[in-house]
Amino acid sequence: MPESVGEMAKTMVSLVIPIHNEAPRVWGNTVRLRERLRSLAEDFEIILVENGSVDDTHGIAEALAERYREVKLLTLPEAGLGEALKLGFKKALGEKIVYFPMDLSVEPEFIAQSLRLLDEYDIVVGSKRLGSGLDGRPLSRRLASIAFHGLVRGLSGTFLSDTTCAKAYRGSRVRGLLDLVPSGSRVFETELLLEAEKKGLRIKEVPVRVVERRRSRQPLGAKVRSKLEDLLSSRLDVLALAIGVPVFASGIIWLIILAASKLVSSQAGFLNPYSFLTSMLLVISGFQIIFFGLLANLILQMRREMGRAARSDEAEEPPVGDADEEDGGH
């Protein structure tokens, strides 16, 4: 008997590759990845998610999809990694989903290793920070990566050493998290992993070697600035509490010290009026920052609830054309 859709999904592997202005390498590297997957899985698909390219990327990807039945092309009008990943993950048919860069900057052995580990874990994360000499990129990019991931760990308390490299997911586990993260987030990969940690998903980090196959399309300074903006905005509640509580506590302690000195002094008024004003400013400022943090936390919770509601509405929509397509495929 032919396999059911559910049984096919369990054995199928989906390779999701966002592509943006990749015309020089999209044909050759897709063919190389296809050959590698043929040795790893009987049933697989390569999903190319073209997003906002202004070169010949779309045309070449379209020709690939026409030539190879395993290659599928999805298109977005504007560039955006988060939206591309979200679309690719939602459309992927396989239970095992691997996100891999088109420039092959990550060693391809990660694909085979992650597919094996997905039998035991929900997410497999490639990390260029788990050993010395794994990051073969220029010094400036290595330093920026160290600073960024140090900030991620400091703000979130995550155990992950790298959140921006190749990854593999169990589709049934990750799809429920996609709408909890805004598509436009420039730290979509990081936020998705942090959500997975909150939900208690089993995550495994493995060392991978990374090299620079091409120069970054975005200046390093602009890339760092954009990522920092979104990272800090997503953790405003943590930042506000981390700053507000010490400020508020310092003001309270200062007031207690001033009150104690007043009790043992016969002088009218405070010995130093400016100290009293300063302590009151600390108390008021600390309270305002804490309140801002609680408000930010409420906004983040509302964002997650809106994502859940959007996902529920999407699930309730009747499928359009699916039956006809399935009938036509047999």
C-alpha positions in Angstrom: 0.0 0.0 0.0 1.2 3.6 -0.7 2.5 5.5 2.3 0.1 8.0 3.9 0.9 11.7 4.0 1.8 11.4 7.7 4.1 8.4 7.1 5.8 10.2 4.2 6.4 13.3 6.4 8.1 11.2 9.0 10.7 10.0 6.5 11.0 13.1 4.3 13.8 15.6 4.9 13.2 19.2 4.0 16.2 21.5 3.4 15.1 25.2 3.6 17.5 27.7 2.0 16.6 31.5 2.0 18.2 33.1 -1.1 18.7 36.8 -1.7 20.9 38.0 -4.6 22.6 34.6 -4.9 22.7 34.4 -8.7 26.5 33.4 -9.0 26.1 30.4 -6.7 22.5 29.3 -6.5 22.7 26.7 -9.4 25.9 25.0 -8.5 25.4 24.9 -4.8 21.8 23.7 -5.1 23.0 20.8 -7.3 25.8 20.0 -4.8 23.3 19.9 -1.9 20.9 17.8 -3.9 23.6 15.2 -4.5 24.5 15.1 -0.8 20.9 14.7 0.2 20.4 11.8 -2.3 23.0 9.9 -0.2 21.3 10.7 3.1 17.6 10.3 2.5 15.3 8.4 0.1 12.7 11.2 0.1 13.7 14.8 0.4 12.9 18.3 -0.8 15.0 21.5 -1.2 12.9 24.6 -0.6 14.5 27.7 -2.0 12.9 30.8 -0.5 13.8 33.7 -2.8 13.2 37.0 -1.0 13.6 40.4 -2.7 16.4 39.6 -5.1 17.3 42.2 -7.7 19.6 40.0 -9.8 18.9 36.8 -11.7 18.4 34.6 -8.5 14.7 34.1 -9.1 15.1 33.1 -12.7 17.8 30.6 -11.9 15.9 29.1 -9.0 12.8 28.8 -11.2 14.9 26.8 -13.7 16.2 24.6 -11.0 12.6 23.9 -9.8 11.6 23.0 -13.3 14.6 20.6 -13.8 14.7 18.8 -10.5 11.5 17.5 -8.9 13.0 17.8 -5.4 13.6 21.5 -5.8 10.7 23.8 -4.9 10.7 27.6 -5.2 8.9 30.0 -2.9 9.0 33.8 -3.5 8.7 36.8 -1.3 8.6 40.4 -2.7 10.9 41.9 0.0 14.2 40.8 1.5 13.9 39.4 5.0 15.5 36.3 6.6 12.8 35.9 9.3 9.9 35.9 6.8 11.8 33.6 4.5 12.5 31.1 7.2 8.9 31.2 8.5 7.5 30.6 5.1 9.9 27.8 4.3 9.2 26.0 7.6 5.5 26.3 7.2 5.6 24.9 3.7 8.1 22.1 4.4 6.6 18.7 4.1 9.3 16.8 6.1 9.4 16.2 9.8 13.1 16.8 9.7 13.8 20.4 8.6 17.4 21.7 8.0 18.1 25.4 7.6 21.3 25.8 5.6 23.1 28.8 4.0 23.3 28.9 0.2 26.9 30.0 0.2 27.9 26.7 1.9 29.8 28.7 4.5 29.0 25.9 7.0 30.6 22.5 6.5 28.0 20.2 4.8 28.7 17.4 7.2 26.3 19.2 9.6 23.4 18.0 7.5 24.0 14.3 8.1 24.9 14.8 11.7 21.8 16.9 12.5 19.5 14.4 10.8 20.8 11.6 13.0 20.5 13.8 16.2 16.9 14.8 15.3 15.9 11.2 16.3 16.7 12.2 19.9 16.4 16.0 20.0 13.9 18.6 18.8 16.5 21.1 17.6 20.1 20.8 16.6 22.2 23.9 16.6 25.5 24.3 14.8 27.9 26.3 16.8 31.2 27.9 15.6 31.9 28.8 19.2 32.2 25.3 20.7 35.9 25.0 19.9 39.0 26.9 18.9 39.6 27.5 15.2 36.1 26.7 14.1 35.3 30.3 13.0 37.4 31.0 9.8 35.9 34.4 9.1 37.8 37.7 9.3 38.7 39.0 12.8 36.2 41.8 12.7 33.3 39.4 12.1 34.6 37.0 14.8 34.8 39.8 17.4 31.3 41.1 16.5 29.9 37.5 16.9 31.6 37.0 20.3 30.1 40.3 21.5 26.6 39.6 20.1 26.3 36.1 21.6 27.8 37.3 24.9 25.0 39.9 25.0 22.4 37.2 24.1 23.5 35.0 27.0 23.6 37.9 29.4 20.1 39.1 28.5 18.4 35.8 28.2 20.3 33.4 30.4 20.5 30.9 27.5 23.1 28.1 27.5 23.5 28.4 23.7 26.9 29.6 22.5 25.7 30.4 19.0 22.3 31.3 17.7 23.0 32.4 14.1 24.5 29.4 12.4 22.9 26.4 10.6 20.2 24.5 12.4 17.9 21.5 12.2 14.4 21.2 13.6 11.6 18.7 14.1 8.8 20.2 12.1 6.1 19.2 14.5 7.8 21.0 17.4 9.0 24.2 15.7 5.9 25.1 13.7 4.0 26.0 16.8 6.6 28.6 17.8 6.9 30.4 14.5 4.1 33.0 15.1 5.5 33.8 18.5 8.3 35.7 16.8 7.7 38.7 14.5 8.6 37.9 10.9 10.4 41.3 10.6 12.7 40.6 13.5 16.4 40.9 12.4 17.3 38.4 15.1 14.5 35.9 14.2 16.8 32.9 14.5 17.8 33.9 18.0 14.3 34.7 19.2 13.0 31.4 17.8 15.6 29.5 19.8 14.9 31.4 23.0 11.2 30.6 22.6 12.1 26.9 22.1 14.1 27.0 25.3 11.1 28.6 27.2 8.9 25.8 25.9 11.3 23.1 27.1 12.3 21.7 23.7 15.3 19.4 23.7 18.2 21.4 22.1 21.6 20.0 21.1 24.6 22.1 20.1 27.3 20.6 17.9 30.5 22.2 16.7 30.7 23.2 13.1 33.4 24.8 11.0 32.5 28.1 9.3 34.4 29.8 6.5 33.7 33.0 4.6 32.7 32.1 1.0 31.7 35.6 0.1 31.8 39.1 1.5 28.8 40.2 3.6 26.3 42.1 1.5 25.7 44.5 4.5 28.4 46.6 6.1 29.4 45.1 9.5 28.5 48.3 11.4 25.0 48.4 10.0 24.5 44.7 10.5 25.6 45.0 14.2 23.4 48.0 14.8 20.3 46.5 13.3 20.7 43.2 15.3 21.3 45.1 18.5 18.2 47.2 18.0 16.0 44.2 17.7 17.7 42.1 20.3 17.5 44.9 22.9 13.9 45.7 22.0 12.9 42.0 22.5 14.5 42.0 25.9 13.4 45.4 27.2 11.7 43.8 30.2 14.9 42.2 31.3 17.0 45.3 30.7 14.5 47.5 32.5 14.3 45.3 35.6 18.1 44.8 35.6 18.6 48.5 35.7 15.5 49.6 37.6 15.8 47.3 40.6 19.4 48.4 41.6 18.5 52.1 41.1 15.4 51.8 43.2 17.2 49.8 45.9 20.1 52.3 46.0 17.7 55.2 46.5 15.9 53.3 49.3 19.2 52.4 51.1 20.4 56.0 50.8 17.1 57.3 52.3 17.5 54.8 55.2 21.1 56.0 55.8 20.0 59.6 55.7 17.1 58.9 58.1 19.4 57.1 60.5 21.9 60.0 60.5 19.1 62.4 61.2 18.0 60.5 64.2 21.5 60.7 65.8 22.0 64.3 64.9 20.6 67.3 66.8 20.8 69.6 63.7 17.6 70.7 62.2 16.9 69.3 58.7 19.1 67.0 56.7 22.9 67.4 57.0 23.1 67.5 53.2 19.8 68.4 51.5 21.2 67.5 48.0 21.7 63.9 49.3 18.0 63.7 50.1 17.0 65.0 46.7 19.4 62.6 45.0 18.1 59.6 46.9 14.5 60.6 46.0 15.4 60.9 42.4 16.9 57.4 42.5 13.8 56.0 44.1 11.5 57.7 41.6 13.7 56.8 38.6 14.0 53.2 39.7 10.3 52.9 40.1 9.7 54.4 36.6 12.2 52.0 35.0 10.7 49.0 36.8 7.2 50.1 35.7 8.5 50.4 32.1 9.9 46.9 32.4 6.6 45.5 33.5 4.8 47.3 30.7 7.3 46.0 28.2 6.7 42.4 29.5 3.0 42.9 29.1 3.5 44.1 25.5 5.7 41.1 24.7 3.0 38.8 26.2 0.4 40.5 24.0 2.6 40.0 21.0 2.8 36.3 21.7 -1.0 36.0 22.2 -1.6 37.9 18.9 0.7 35.3 17.2 -1.2 32.4 18.7 -4.5 34.0 17.6 -3.1 34.5 14.1 -2.0 30.9 14.0 -5.4 29.7 15.2 -7.2 31.7 12.5 -4.9 30.3 9.9 -5.5 26.8 11.0 -9.3 27.3 10.8 -9.2 28.6 7.2 -10.4 25.9 4.8 -7.7 24.7 2.4 -8.0 26.0 -1.1 -7.2 23.7 -4.0 -5.4 21.0 -1.9 -7.8 18.3 -2.9 -7.5 19.1 -6.6 -3.7 19.2 -6.4 -3.6 15.8 -4.6 -5.9 14.2 -7.1 -3.9 15.5 -9.9 -0.7 14.1 -8.4 -1.8 10.5 -8.5 
